[in-house]
C-alpha cells in the first residue's frame, strides 16, 4: 500500500475552526483538501448576559450543568477570561463541584481540556438523548445550568426541565453567522458540480443544513441532491447521517461505532486507499 493512501483524492471539508486537525490528518495521507467555511461561529454579540450568567454560576450553588456543545464550553471559558480577575479560575472550580451532563463527545473533550470530566453522557448525542437520560430522575428543586447555542431556545429541553420541577439558568455563548461567506459556499457547490471532487465529509448537522440553505437559493434542492449524489458522502456519526438521509441522500462512509474524526479518516482511507483499519490512527 502507498505511504499516501489518499494521494490524488480531493475531499471537501465544510470547515470550522475545530476541523484543522481533521484537515491535517487527510493532508498527511496525500489528499487535497477543499475547505469551505460552511458554518461561521461568533461570540454572542451582547456579552453582558453571558458575563451575568458566569457571575451567577460562580457565586451560587448549582446541582447540574448541562453542556450541549464543546464550542459552548470554549466560548464560556473565553468570556470568563475576558471578564478578568479570577472569573475563569472560579468558573472551572465551580464546574468541578457540580454534576456535568454532556450531550456527546465534543463537550466531554472540552471539559477534559481543563482537567475535568463529565459525570453523565447522554444515551445519544441529541437533545432527545439528554431528555431520555434524565427522564427517570427526580429533578424537583434541582438548580440546573444549561449551555445552549445559536439563538435556539431549545424548547423541548427547557420544557422538560421546567415540567420536572428544576430551576434552570440557560446561557447562549455563541451564535451562527448564517449569512457569512455565501460566495464561498456557492464556490463549493460549483466545485462539487465540476466532477473534480471525490468526497465530502460532514462533521455536524449544522453543516448539512447550511449547505442546503444556500444550495436551494443557487442551484435548487433537487440539483444539489444530484450533485452530492455523484460524490462519496462521509458522515462522522448517526446524527449527521440522519440529517443527510432526511434530504434523500445516501451516506457512503461512517465509522461503525466511535463517532470521531480519526475513525472517519480511517473510513476514507479504507474506501480510497485500501488501508488496514488502523492506518496508524490511534
C-alpha positions in Angstrom: 0.0 0.0 0.0 1.2 3.5 -0.8 2.5 5.6 2.1 0.0 8.2 1.0 -3.3 6.2 0.6 -5.3 9.3 -0.3 -2.9 10.6 -2.9 -4.8 12.1 -5.8 -8.1 12.3 -3.9 -9.9 15.6 -3.5 -12.0 15.8 -0.4 -14.3 18.7 0.6 -14.5 19.7 4.3 -17.3 22.0 5.4 -14.7 23.7 7.6 -14.8 25.3 11.0 -12.0 26.3 13.4 -12.1 22.9 15.1 -11.5 20.9 11.9 -7.9 21.9 11.4 -6.8 18.6 12.9 -9.2 16.7 10.6 -7.8 18.5 7.5 -4.2 17.8 8.7 -4.9 14.1 9.0 -6.2 14.0 5.4 -3.3 16.1 4.1 -0.7 13.8 5.7 -2.3 10.9 3.8 -1.9 12.6 0.5 -5.4 14.1 0.0 -6.1 17.5 -1.4 -8.5 19.3 0.9 -11.0 21.7 -0.4 -12.2 23.8 2.6 -15.3 25.9 2.8 -16.4 27.9 5.9 -19.9 26.5 5.8 -20.7 27.5 9.3 -19.3 30.6 10.8 -19.4 30.9 14.6 -19.1 34.1 16.6 -19.3 35.1 20.2 -22.8 36.3 21.3 -22.9 39.9 20.2 -24.2 41.0 23.6 -21.7 39.6 26.1 -23.3 41.2 29.2 -25.9 38.3 29.6 -23.0 35.8 29.3 -21.0 37.6 32.0 -24.0 37.9 34.2 -24.6 34.1 33.8 -21.0 33.4 34.7 -21.2 35.6 37.8 -24.4 33.8 38.9 -22.9 30.4 38.2 -19.7 31.2 40.1 -21.5 32.8 43.1 -24.4 30.4 43.7 -24.7 26.7 44.5 -25.7 24.5 41.5 -26.5 20.9 41.2 -26.0 20.2 37.5 -24.5 21.7 34.4 -25.8 20.5 31.0 -23.4 21.1 28.1 -24.7 20.7 24.6 -21.5 21.6 22.6 -17.8 21.8 23.1 -17.8 25.1 21.3 -20.1 26.4 24.1 -17.6 25.4 26.8 -14.7 27.1 25.0 -16.7 30.3 24.4 -17.7 30.4 28.1 -14.1 30.0 29.2 -13.0 32.8 26.8 -15.8 35.0 28.1 -14.7 34.4 31.6 -11.1 35.2 30.8 -12.1 38.4 29.1 -14.1 39.4 32.2 -10.8 39.4 34.1 -9.9 38.8 37.7 -10.4 35.2 38.8 -13.6 34.7 36.8 -12.1 31.9 34.6 -10.5 30.1 37.6 -13.7 30.4 39.6 -15.7 29.0 36.7 -13.5 26.0 36.4 -13.6 25.5 40.2 -17.4 25.7 40.3 -17.6 23.3 37.3 -15.7 20.8 39.4 -18.3 20.9 42.1 -21.4 20.2 40.0 -22.6 17.2 38.1 -21.7 17.7 34.5 -24.0 16.2 31.9 -22.9 16.3 28.2 -24.7 15.7 25.0 -21.8 13.9 23.3 -18.0 13.5 22.9 -17.2 17.1 21.9 -18.3 18.8 25.2 -16.6 15.9 27.1 -13.4 16.7 25.3 -13.7 20.4 26.1 -14.1 19.5 29.8 -11.0 17.3 29.7 -9.0 20.2 28.3 -9.4 22.0 31.6 -8.8 18.9 33.7 -12.5 17.9 34.3 -14.7 15.1 33.1 -18.4 14.5 32.6 -20.3 12.5 35.2 -23.1 11.8 32.8 -23.1 11.3 29.0 -26.4 11.3 27.1 -27.6 8.0 25.7 -27.4 9.5 22.3 -25.8 12.9 21.3 -29.0 14.8 20.8 -31.4 16.9 22.9 -33.7 13.9 22.9 -30.8 11.9 24.3 -30.3 14.3 27.1 -34.0 14.1 28.0 -34.0 10.3 27.8 -31.0 10.2 30.1 -32.7 12.4 32.8 -36.3 11.4 32.4 -36.3 8.9 35.2 -34.5 11.2 37.7 -36.2 13.3 40.3 -35.2 16.8 39.3 -37.6 18.7 41.5 -35.9 21.7 43.1 -32.5 21.0 41.4 -30.6 24.0 40.2 -29.5 23.3 36.6 -27.3 25.5 34.4 -27.7 24.8 30.7 -25.4 25.8 27.9 -27.3 26.3 24.7 -26.2 27.5 21.3 -27.0 29.9 18.5 -30.3 31.7 19.3 -32.2 28.4 19.6 -34.2 28.4 22.8 -34.3 24.5 22.7 -37.9 24.5 23.8 -38.1 20.7 24.2 -35.2 20.6 26.7 -36.4 23.7 28.5 -40.0 22.4 28.7 -38.8 19.0 30.0 -36.7 20.6 32.8 -39.5 23.0 33.8 -42.1 20.2 33.9 -39.7 18.2 36.0 -39.6 21.0 38.6 -36.0 22.1 38.1 -34.7 25.6 38.4 -33.0 26.4 35.1 -30.4 29.0 34.1 -29.7 28.9 30.3 -26.8 30.7 28.6 -26.2 31.2 24.8 -22.4 31.9 24.5 -22.2 32.0 20.7 -24.2 32.5 17.5 -24.1 31.0 14.0 -23.5 33.6 11.3 -25.8 32.2 8.7 -25.2 34.9 6.2 -21.4 34.7 6.3 -19.3 33.6 3.3 -22.2 32.9 0.9 -19.9 33.4 -2.1 -17.5 30.7 -0.9 -20.4 28.3 -0.3 -21.5 28.9 -3.9 -17.9 28.2 -5.0 -18.0 24.9 -3.1 -21.2 23.9 -4.9 -19.7 24.8 -8.2 -16.6 22.7 -7.4 -18.7 19.7 -6.5 -20.7 20.1 -9.7 -17.5 20.2 -11.7 -16.8 16.5 -11.1 -13.3 17.3 -9.6 -14.1 16.1 -6.1 -14.1 12.6 -4.8 -15.8 13.0 -1.5 -17.3 15.4 1.0 -17.0 14.8 4.8 -19.6 16.3 7.2 -19.0 16.5 10.9 -22.1 18.3 12.1 -25.7 18.5 11.2 -25.4 22.3 11.0 -23.1 22.0 8.0 -25.7 19.9 6.2 -28.5 22.4 6.9 -26.3 25.3 5.9 -25.3 23.7 2.6 -29.0 23.1 1.7 -30.0 26.6 2.8 -27.6 28.2 0.3 -27.9 25.5 -2.3 -31.7 25.9 -2.5 -31.2 29.6 -3.5 -28.4 29.0 -6.0 -29.0 25.6 -7.8 -32.2 24.3 -6.3 -32.6 21.4 -3.8 -33.1 18.8 -6.5 -29.9 19.8 -8.3 -27.9 19.9 -5.1 -29.0 16.4 -4.2 -27.9 15.3 -7.7 -24.5 17.0 -7.3 -23.9 15.4 -3.9 -25.1 12.1 -5.1 -22.2 11.9 -7.5 -19.7 12.1 -4.6 -18.8 9.8 -1.8 -20.6 11.2 1.3 -18.9 10.7 4.6 -20.6 11.4 8.0 -18.9 11.4 11.4 -21.8 9.7 13.1 -25.6 8.8 13.0 -26.8 12.3 13.9 -25.1 13.8 10.9 -26.1 10.8 8.7 -29.8 11.4 9.7 -29.6 15.0 8.5 -28.3 13.8 5.1 -30.8 10.9 4.8 -33.7 13.1 5.6 -32.8 15.1 2.5 -32.8 12.0 0.3 -29.0 11.4 0.3 -27.2 8.1 0.9 -24.3 8.1 3.4 -21.4 6.0 1.9 -18.9 6.2 4.8 -19.4 6.4 8.6 -17.4 5.0 11.5 -19.2 1.8 12.8 -19.1 2.8 16.4 -16.7 5.5 17.5 -18.0 8.8 16.1 -14.9 10.9 16.0 -12.7 12.4 13.3 -9.9 9.8 13.4 -12.3 6.9 12.8 -13.8 8.9 9.9 -10.4 9.4 8.4 -9.9 5.6 8.7 -13.1 5.1 6.7 -12.0 7.4 4.0 -8.6 5.7 3.8 -10.3 2.3 3.7 -12.6 3.5 0.9 -10.0 5.1 -1.3 -6.7 3.6 -0.3 -7.5 0.0 0.7 -5.8 0.6 4.0 -5.8 -1.7 7.0 -8.3 -0.5 9.7 -5.8 1.3 11.9 -3.7 3.1 9.3 -1.6 4.4 12.1 -4.5 6.3 13.7 -4.8 5.6 17.4 
